[in-house]
């Protein structure tokens, strides 16, 4: 990893200088949607999940939008547009993860409303029109999917019904569309290792999802499906996840997330604002989750899943801005590009978490209305780290 560290340090230095010189929020126009050409709707290529994963980096999240409650704009973002997806593609991203709430838009019998299904389909089409891979999921949705034995039967039945409807709606789409069954499933308020019960229940949810989708037939019989370990935690995933039984070989991916160290990456109340080997002040640095730790975590995913034919996506990662600390941007950029590069080099597909806001204590990459890039140096770095 010495060569990797040297290259990232050099890139960070250049990019941080660029950030000092850059001013404004950008006014570049989004690129035109490319012609999909041979990517005809309905065509399924003979690609394993690992082969497909090599075409998907880097990825980006349409966060806090279609999973917002009670509706798409409720968490402060505008409605997603074709222009936004064009801008994401033009910036160099190859995939978009689309978090979605479904129960919030379903009736008491868990039948998804036609208008909501049509809106999600419209946004998926925006991404496909732009030439992006799409990972479509079931995302939090009020936290109903709890991995306990007491909730297993009821939650499993709901999960199966939702995914049967979603899969039927998209069954004719080509293999640039992937389904992801769950998101950060854990017991509310508990963030430690799962109990045997918790782990077994999440494993059952993964199997239920795979079974429901495969049963719809059509292109879903071979579509790549994404399952998750408990709470998307790497250690819990490696220790407890059972890869679901599938009717087709080599079409499953595993998903984990990465926000370590928490106090640096996403805790806006923390005074920890430096990170890694370039940190100069130990009083504002946590050393436990440094570069070597990140490398080791991603290597675990490579060894336990990728090397065994199950591709891995890093479904979420990002570090927030902390403008109250002079010089923090240097460390934010360094963390983002190191995590991107390390994940990619270990075979994971990194999906940057963008919740929409581009201000302080946020990590947005695009103006959701115009598609402009407030931090083009960071976007450029993320894209270059996967080349």
C-alpha positions in Angstrom: 0.0 0.0 0.0 3.0 2.4 0.1 2.5 3.3 -3.6 -1.2 3.9 -3.0 -0.5 6.1 0.0 2.1 8.2 -1.9 -0.2 8.7 -4.8 -3.1 9.8 -2.5 -1.0 12.1 -0.5 0.2 13.8 -3.7 -3.4 14.0 -5.1 -4.6 15.4 -1.8 -2.0 18.2 -1.8 -2.9 19.2 -5.3 -6.7 19.1 -4.7 -6.5 21.0 -1.4 -4.6 23.8 -3.2 -7.3 23.8 -5.8 -9.9 24.1 -3.1 -8.3 27.3 -1.7 -8.3 28.8 -5.2 -11.8 27.8 -6.1 -14.7 30.2 -5.4 -18.4 30.0 -6.2 -20.9 27.2 -6.7 -20.2 26.6 -10.4 -22.4 27.3 -13.4 -21.6 24.5 -15.7 -24.6 23.2 -17.7 -25.4 19.5 -17.4 -24.4 17.3 -20.4 -26.9 15.9 -22.8 -28.2 12.4 -22.2 -26.2 9.9 -24.2 -27.8 7.6 -26.7 -28.1 4.2 -25.0 -27.4 2.5 -28.3 -26.8 -1.2 -27.7 -28.1 -0.9 -24.1 -31.5 -1.8 -25.3 -34.1 -2.3 -22.5 -34.5 -6.0 -21.9 -31.0 -7.2 -22.9 -29.4 -9.3 -20.2 -25.7 -9.9 -20.6 -23.9 -13.0 -19.4 -22.0 -11.2 -16.6 -21.3 -12.4 -13.1 -21.7 -10.0 -10.3 -18.0 -9.6 -10.0 -17.6 -8.9 -13.7 -20.4 -6.4 -13.5 -18.9 -4.7 -10.5 -15.8 -3.8 -12.4 -17.9 -1.6 -14.7 -19.8 0.3 -12.0 -17.2 2.5 -10.2 -17.6 5.2 -9.0 -21.1 5.3 -7.7 -23.2 8.1 -6.2 -26.3 8.2 -4.0 -29.5 10.2 -4.7 -29.8 10.6 -0.9 -32.7 12.1 1.1 -35.0 12.2 -1.9 -37.2 9.2 -2.8 -36.7 7.9 0.7 -37.8 11.2 2.3 -40.9 11.1 4.4 -43.7 11.8 3.8 -42.8 12.8 0.2 -39.9 13.4 -2.2 -39.2 17.0 -1.2 -39.9 16.7 2.5 -36.2 16.7 3.5 -35.2 19.8 1.7 -34.3 18.5 -1.8 -36.0 19.3 -5.1 -37.6 16.6 -7.2 -35.0 14.6 -9.1 -34.6 15.4 -12.7 -33.1 14.2 -16.0 -30.7 17.1 -15.9 -29.3 16.0 -12.5 -28.7 12.5 -13.7 -27.0 13.8 -16.8 -24.8 15.9 -14.6 -23.8 12.9 -12.5 -22.9 10.9 -15.6 -21.0 13.8 -17.2 -19.0 14.2 -14.0 -17.7 10.7 -14.4 -19.9 8.6 -12.2 -21.0 5.2 -13.6 -23.7 4.2 -11.1 -26.4 5.7 -9.0 -27.9 4.2 -5.9 -31.5 5.3 -5.5 -32.8 4.9 -1.9 -36.6 4.6 -1.8 -39.4 4.4 0.8 -42.2 2.1 -0.2 -44.4 1.4 2.8 -45.0 5.2 3.2 -46.6 5.1 -0.2 -48.6 1.9 0.2 -52.1 1.2 1.6 -52.8 -0.8 4.7 -52.4 -4.0 2.8 -48.9 -3.0 1.6 -50.1 -2.4 -2.0 -47.8 0.3 -3.4 -49.6 3.3 -4.9 -49.6 3.5 -8.7 -48.5 7.2 -8.7 -45.6 6.4 -6.5 -44.5 3.4 -8.5 -44.8 5.6 -11.6 -42.6 8.3 -10.0 -39.9 5.9 -9.0 -40.0 4.4 -12.5 -39.5 7.9 -13.9 -36.4 8.5 -11.8 -35.0 5.1 -12.7 -35.5 6.0 -16.3 -33.7 9.3 -15.9 -30.7 7.4 -14.6 -30.8 4.8 -17.4 -31.3 7.5 -20.0 -28.1 9.1 -18.7 -26.3 5.8 -19.1 -25.9 5.0 -15.4 -26.1 1.7 -13.6 -29.0 1.8 -11.1 -29.1 0.2 -7.6 -32.7 0.5 -6.4 -33.4 -0.3 -2.8 -35.9 -0.5 0.1 -34.5 2.2 2.4 -35.3 2.5 6.2 -39.0 3.5 5.4 -39.7 4.4 9.0 -37.7 1.5 10.5 -40.3 -1.2 10.2 -37.8 -3.9 9.2 -36.4 -4.9 12.6 -34.3 -8.1 12.8 -35.9 -9.8 15.8 -37.6 -13.2 16.1 -40.8 -11.4 17.3 -41.0 -9.3 14.1 -39.5 -11.9 11.6 -42.7 -13.4 10.2 -44.6 -10.1 9.8 -41.7 -8.1 8.5 -40.7 -11.0 6.1 -44.2 -11.2 4.6 -44.2 -7.4 4.1 -40.7 -7.5 2.5 -41.8 -10.2 0.1 -45.0 -8.4 -0.9 -43.2 -5.1 -1.5 -40.4 -6.7 -3.6 -42.8 -8.8 -5.6 -44.5 -5.6 -6.7 -41.3 -3.8 -7.4 -39.8 -6.7 -9.3 -42.9 -7.1 -11.4 -42.8 -3.5 -12.3 -39.2 -3.6 -13.5 -39.0 -7.2 -14.7 -38.4 -6.3 -18.3 -35.5 -3.9 -17.6 -32.0 -4.8 -18.6 -29.2 -5.8 -16.3 -28.1 -2.2 -15.7 -30.8 -2.2 -13.1 -29.9 -4.0 -9.8 -32.2 -4.5 -6.8 -31.0 -4.1 -3.2 -33.3 -5.7 -0.6 -32.7 -3.8 2.6 -30.8 -0.9 4.2 -28.9 -0.8 7.5 -31.2 -3.3 9.2 -30.5 -3.3 12.9 -32.3 -3.1 16.3 -33.2 0.5 17.0 -30.7 2.2 19.3 -28.3 -0.8 19.4 -25.0 -0.5 17.5 -22.9 -3.3 18.9 -22.4 -6.8 17.4 -25.7 -8.6 16.6 -27.0 -11.4 18.7 -27.4 -14.8 17.1 -31.1 -14.0 16.8 -30.5 -10.6 15.1 -28.0 -12.1 12.6 -30.3 -15.0 11.8 -33.2 -12.8 11.2 -31.3 -10.5 8.8 -30.1 -13.5 7.0 -33.7 -14.6 6.6 -34.7 -11.2 5.2 -31.9 -11.5 2.6 -33.3 -14.9 1.6 -36.8 -13.7 1.5 -35.8 -10.8 -0.8 -34.0 -13.1 -3.2 -36.8 -15.6 -3.3 -39.4 -12.9 -4.0 -37.6 -11.3 -6.8 -36.6 -14.6 -8.5 -40.2 -15.8 -8.4 -41.3 -13.0 -10.6 -39.4 -14.4 -13.6 -38.5 -12.5 -16.7 -35.2 -10.7 -16.5 -35.4 -11.0 -12.7 -34.5 -14.6 -13.0 -30.9 -13.5 -13.7 -30.8 -9.9 -12.4 -28.0 -9.1 -10.0 -29.4 -8.7 -6.5 -27.7 -6.9 -3.6 -28.0 -8.2 0.0 -26.7 -6.8 3.2 -24.9 -7.8 6.4 -26.3 -6.8 9.8 -26.5 -3.0 10.0 -24.1 -2.9 7.0 -21.3 -3.2 9.4 -18.2 -4.9 7.9 -17.2 -6.9 11.0 -20.8 -8.1 11.6 -21.2 -8.9 7.9 -18.0 -11.0 7.8 -18.8 -12.8 11.1 -22.5 -13.5 10.7 -23.8 -13.2 7.1 -24.9 -16.3 5.2 -25.0 -15.7 1.5 -28.5 -16.6 0.3 -29.2 -19.7 -1.7 -30.0 -18.6 -5.2 -31.5 -20.3 -8.3 -28.8 -18.8 -10.6 -25.0 -18.8 -9.9 -22.9 -15.7 -9.4 -25.6 -13.1 -9.4 -25.4 -11.8 -5.9 -23.6 -8.8 -4.4 -23.0 -7.9 -0.7 -23.4 -4.4 0.6 -21.7 -2.7 3.5 -21.3 1.0 4.5 -18.3 2.9 5.9 -18.3 6.0 8.2 -15.2 5.4 10.4 -14.2 7.1 12.5 -17.8 8.2 13.2 -16.7 11.3 15.1 -14.7 12.6 12.1 -17.0 11.4 9.3 -20.6 12.2 10.4 -20.8 13.4 14.0 -21.4 17.1 13.7 -21.1 17.6 17.5 -17.6 16.2 17.6 -14.4 18.2 17.9 -12.5 15.5 15.8 -11.6 17.2 12.5 -8.3 15.8 11.4 -7.7 12.3 10.1 -4.9 10.0 8.9 -1.2 10.1 8.6 -1.3 13.8 7.5 -2.9 14.8 10.9 -0.8 17.3 12.9 -2.8 17.6 16.1 -3.4 14.4 18.2 -6.0 16.2 20.3 -8.4 16.5 17.4 -7.6 13.1 15.8 -8.8 9.6 16.4 -6.1 7.2 15.3 -8.0 3.8 15.6 -9.7 4.1 12.2 -6.7 5.2 10.1 -5.5 4.3 6.6 -4.3 0.8 7.7 -7.7 0.1 9.4 -9.6 1.0 6.2 -7.4 -1.1 4.1 -7.8 -4.1 6.5 -11.6 -3.7 6.6 -12.0 -3.7 2.8 -9.5 -6.6 2.5 -11.9 -8.6 4.7 -14.7 -8.0 2.2 -12.4 -9.0 -0.6 -11.4 -12.2 1.1 -14.7 -13.3 2.4 -16.9 -12.4 -0.5 -15.3 -11.1 -3.7 -12.8 -13.8 -3.9 -15.6 -16.3 -3.5 -17.7 -14.9 -6.4 -19.9 -12.4 -4.5 -19.2 -8.8 -5.5 -19.3 -6.1 -2.9 -20.6 -2.5 -3.0 -19.7 0.1 -0.5 -23.2 1.5 -0.6 -22.5 4.6 1.5 -19.5 6.6 2.6 -18.6 10.3 2.9 -17.1 12.8 5.4 -18.9 16.0 6.2 -17.6 19.5 5.9 -16.5 21.3 9.1 -16.1 24.9 8.1 -15.7 26.0 11.7 -12.2 24.5 11.8 -9.7 26.2 9.6 -7.9 23.7 7.4 -10.5 20.9 7.8 -11.2 20.6 4.1 -7.7 19.2 3.6 -8.6 16.2 5.8 -12.1 15.8 4.4 -10.7 15.5 0.9 -8.0 13.2 2.0 -10.4 10.9 3.8 -12.8 10.8 0.9 -10.2 10.0 -1.7 -8.4 7.5 0.4 -11.5 5.6 1.2 -12.6 5.7 -2.4 -9.3 4.4 -3.6 -8.8 1.8 -1.0 -12.3 0.4 -1.6 -11.8 0.3 -5.3 -8.4 -1.3 -5.1 -9.8 -4.1 -3.0 -12.6 -4.7 -5.5 -15.5 -2.9 -3.8 -17.7 -0.5 -5.8 -17.7 2.8 -3.8 -21.0 4.8 -3.7 -20.5 8.2 -2.3 -23.4 9.3 0.1 -24.8 12.6 -1.0 -27.8 13.8 1.0 -28.3 16.9 -1.1 -27.0 19.7 1.1 -23.7 21.2 0.1 -23.2 23.5 3.1 -21.4 23.0 6.4 -21.9 19.7 8.2 -23.0 18.2 4.9 -21.2 16.3 2.1 -23.2 17.0 -1.1 -21.4 17.0 -4.4 -24.1 18.4 -6.7 -26.5 21.3 -6.7 -29.7 19.3 -6.9 -31.4 22.0 -9.0 -28.8 22.9 -11.5 -26.4 19.9 -11.4 -23.5 22.2 -10.8 -20.6 21.1 -8.6 -19.8 23.2 -5.6 -16.6 21.2 -5.0 -15.3 20.1 -8.4 -11.9 19.2 -7.0 -13.5 16.6 -4.8 -15.7 15.1 -7.6 -12.6 15.0 -9.9 -10.6 13.2 -7.2 -13.3 10.6 -6.5 -13.6 9.8 -10.2 -9.8 9.6 -10.7 -9.4 7.3 -7.8 -11.4 4.7 -9.7 -9.5 4.8 -12.9 
